[in-house]
């Protein structure tokens, strides 16, 4: 009797299953890459209506929004590609961990600005962008996992 992992004679398009550790390792690598790119990207922002909050201007953290879109799309892609429901969660955990490590990197170079009363008064753009990026990752992760579940239950037929 042939193994369930090998394609049978009447099933030409059936692929071999990956070992259980492959989706986890790839998810960590994808998440670390997304966390690095998102951390670099998130500090791009624009002022709307002036150049400071004292003038009544608003900060548009478009870099953080793009970084979160990158995170969600990478998480959804790997969940659907691997067909493993928990793989997207591992991508999100790795992205969040990478963002935290880079945000707390020792030395003079800063990858993130903390949001407190002082930074919101002096550097509102980076503080708001950092907050959107940091706390948006878990929100996007949960939403993406909820989105991926029905897609995993009803796979699309491959040609």
PyMOL commands that set and color helices and strands:
alter all, ss='L'
color gray80, all
select helices_A, chain A and resi 20-41+53-55+62-82+87-103+117-122+124-153
alter helices_A, ss='H'
color red, helices_A
select strands_A, chain A and resi 46-48+58-60
alter strands_A, ss='S'
color yellow, strands_A
deselect
rebuild
show_as cartoon
